[in-house]
């Protein structure tokens, strides 16, 4: 019997349908949106030129939304993983998580759609337009680039790194958090041990959560596009 067969498929589905599973799906959707923006570059290759217009604006908005959404859901996953794996906190109920997810998506779409108005510099230049080798926020709006994307991506990357280091130490057993009433105490253990021991019922599901936590530690979602966009738009 392998280590993976110790957890029933029904429990795996239970995790995917949990709020943390929803957040991961949102992150995958964000990366898919960004990929669509990248695919749109094919039209510029075929035309051998990038021109302002509806197609350029669409690509710019798609890339902006996808990257901002990826940064947001990376931060949400990081904080949620910290609460679940380190503090053993109960996740949000579906009745709360689903409306929150919907509000965040709608908020990002509206904000990115209104960004050209919010950060207008009255210079007459396009906000979403030609940006070197593709369409995005034009070079004349460097402050907007920093304010509505780069800052959020760097904050999200730093937050995810800190959270997942703590998650790694927790699933390894180096950090244990004990609750005493309303207070919590953190204990450091020099020797590693399995902090999600196998058992039945909730303990067995805890083993699944522990395995997922270990996997997530090796797949810390720091978006590599942060460095790609920073380099190309410089």
SVG drawing of the C-alpha trace seen along z (x, -y; Angstrom):
<svg xmlns="http://www.w3.org/2000/svg" viewBox="-24 -67 41 69">
<polyline fill="none" stroke="black" stroke-width="0.4" points="0.0,0.0 1.4,-3.4 1.3,-6.5 -1.2,-8.0 -3.7,-5.1 -4.1,-5.9 -6.5,-8.7 -9.8,-7.9 -10.7,-9.6 -13.8,-11.0 -11.6,-12.9 -9.6,-14.3 -12.8,-15.6 -13.7,-17.0 -10.5,-19.1 -11.0,-20.4 -14.5,-21.5 -13.2,-23.3 -12.5,-27.1 -8.7,-26.5 -9.5,-24.3 -11.7,-27.1 -8.8,-29.6 -6.4,-27.3 -8.9,-27.0 -9.1,-30.8 -5.3,-31.0 -5.4,-28.5 -8.1,-30.6 -5.9,-33.7 -3.0,-32.0 -5.3,-30.9 -6.4,-34.5 -2.8,-35.6 -2.0,-32.8 -4.9,-34.1 -3.3,-37.5 0.0,-35.9 -1.7,-34.0 -3.1,-37.3 0.5,-38.2 0.2,-35.9 -1.8,-38.5 1.1,-41.0 3.5,-38.4 1.3,-37.8 0.8,-41.5 4.5,-42.2 3.4,-45.3 1.5,-46.3 -1.2,-48.8 -3.5,-50.7 -7.1,-49.7 -9.7,-47.4 -7.5,-44.3 -4.6,-46.0 -6.8,-47.2 -8.3,-43.8 -4.8,-42.2 -3.7,-44.9 -6.8,-44.5 -6.5,-40.7 -2.8,-40.7 -3.5,-43.3 -6.5,-41.3 -4.7,-38.0 -1.5,-39.1 -3.4,-41.1 -5.7,-38.2 -2.8,-35.8 -1.2,-38.1 -4.4,-38.3 -5.2,-34.6 -1.5,-33.8 -1.8,-36.0 -5.2,-34.5 -3.9,-31.0 -0.8,-31.8 -2.8,-33.3 -5.4,-30.5 -2.6,-27.9 -1.0,-29.6 -4.4,-29.5 -5.1,-25.9 -1.6,-24.2 0.0,-26.3 -2.8,-27.6 -5.2,-24.7 -8.0,-27.3 -11.3,-26.3 -11.7,-27.4 -14.5,-29.7 -17.8,-28.0 -18.8,-27.7 -21.7,-30.1 -19.1,-32.8 -16.2,-31.8 -18.2,-31.8 -19.7,-35.3 -16.2,-36.6 -14.7,-35.1 -17.4,-36.6 -16.9,-40.1 -13.1,-39.9 -13.4,-38.9 -16.0,-41.6 -13.8,-44.1 -10.7,-43.3 -12.6,-43.5 -14.2,-46.8 -10.9,-48.3 -8.8,-47.2 -11.6,-48.5 -11.6,-51.9 -7.9,-52.2 -7.5,-54.3 -9.9,-56.9 -8.4,-56.7 -4.8,-57.1 -5.5,-59.5 -2.7,-62.0 -4.5,-64.1 -1.5,-63.8 -3.7,-62.4 -1.8,-59.2 -3.4,-55.8 -3.5,-54.1 -3.9,-50.6 -1.8,-50.5 1.5,-49.5 4.1,-48.6 7.3,-47.5 6.6,-44.0 2.9,-43.6 0.0,-45.7 -0.3,-46.6 -0.1,-49.9 1.8,-52.3 5.4,-53.5 4.1,-57.0 2.1,-55.7 5.0,-54.3 3.4,-55.4 0.3,-53.4 2.3,-50.3 3.9,-50.5 0.8,-51.3 -1.7,-48.8 0.5,-45.9 4.2,-45.8 3.6,-46.7 0.9,-44.1 2.9,-41.4 6.0,-42.0 3.9,-42.2 2.1,-38.9 5.4,-37.2 7.0,-38.3 3.8,-37.3 3.6,-33.8 7.3,-33.2 7.0,-34.0 3.7,-32.0 5.0,-28.9 8.2,-28.9 6.0,-28.7 3.8,-26.1 6.9,-24.0 8.2,-24.2 4.7,-23.3 4.1,-20.2 7.7,-19.1 6.8,-19.4 9.3,-22.1 6.6,-24.5 3.5,-23.6 0.8,-26.0 -1.2,-25.1 -4.4,-26.7 -5.3,-27.5 -8.7,-29.1 -8.5,-32.3 -4.7,-32.4 -2.2,-30.5 1.4,-29.6 4.1,-28.7 6.6,-26.0 9.8,-25.2 10.8,-21.6 14.4,-20.8 13.5,-17.3 11.0,-17.0 8.0,-14.7 4.7,-14.1 2.4,-16.8 -0.5,-15.3 -0.6,-11.8 -2.7,-9.1 -5.8,-7.9 -9.5,-7.8 -12.1,-10.4 -10.8,-14.0 -7.2,-12.7 -7.2,-10.8 -8.3,-13.9 -5.6,-15.7 -3.1,-13.4 -4.4,-14.5 -4.1,-18.2 -0.5,-17.5 0.4,-15.9 -1.1,-18.8 0.7,-21.3 4.0,-19.6 3.3,-19.7 2.4,-23.3 5.7,-24.1 7.5,-22.9 5.2,-24.8 5.2,-28.2 3.1,-30.2 5.5,-33.2 4.5,-34.2 7.5,-34.1 5.8,-36.7 6.7,-39.3 10.3,-39.2 9.5,-38.8 7.2,-41.8 9.6,-43.9 12.5,-43.1 10.6,-43.6 8.9,-46.8 12.0,-48.5"/>
</svg>
